[in-house]
Amino acid sequence: MVPDEPPSVVDREEGELIRKAQAGDRSAYDQLVRRYQRQVYRWAYHVVRAHDLADEVTQDVFVRTYKAIERIDPERPFGAWLCRSAINIALNLLRKQQFRTQWAQDNRTEPTDFEKEAAQPDASLRRQRVLKKLEHAIDRLDPIYRTIILLRANEEMSYEEIAQALGISMGTVMSRLSRARQRLKAALGETIDDLRE
């Protein structure tokens, strides 16, 4: 079973798996990896926005977690620890490789695509065009704002869960989320009204 979000309460079975892994039981650690592998990949992908880099971050998270297993508290939510680790490693990867600049060049949306769709009167195509613009605007946000928006909107995490996962206060979560929304609104302008139609 892969959880949809970092749990805010400790799963007893999970705590026992962590204790066994700390005692050297490799199969217990493998079970933890299977539980969270897809979720860690998704958290990483929200930041790096590229499959190969999300895979790299996911592998790195589990290698580092295995090396640090002795320091993990089995009485605390493991998912939140992994989420924080995935996001931190992903952000560091962006900084180290200056990925953001390269990503923007590789994933530039050609205006001709929008023009082709805009020429068709179908409302669903217009909506798709607007959603593409929204996705593009999200992708252009600074990684920390993009991560907050995607954890809230895609993962449906509460402010408390985001705060716990990122190791920041709930006030910081709300403030960053507000800034992210303002930046999206500024980037999209009146286009956002088309989403309501």
ABEGO torsion letter per residue (X at the ends): XBBABBBABBBAAAAAAAAAAAAGBAAAAAAAAAAAAAAAAAAAAAAAGBAAAAAAAAAAAAAAAAAAAAABBAABBAAAAAAAAAAAAAAAAAAAAGAAAAAAAAABBBAAAAAAAAABABAAAAAAAAAAAAAAAAAABBAAAAAAAAAAAAAGBBAAAAAAAAGBBAAAAAAAAAAAAAAAAAAAEAAAAAAAX
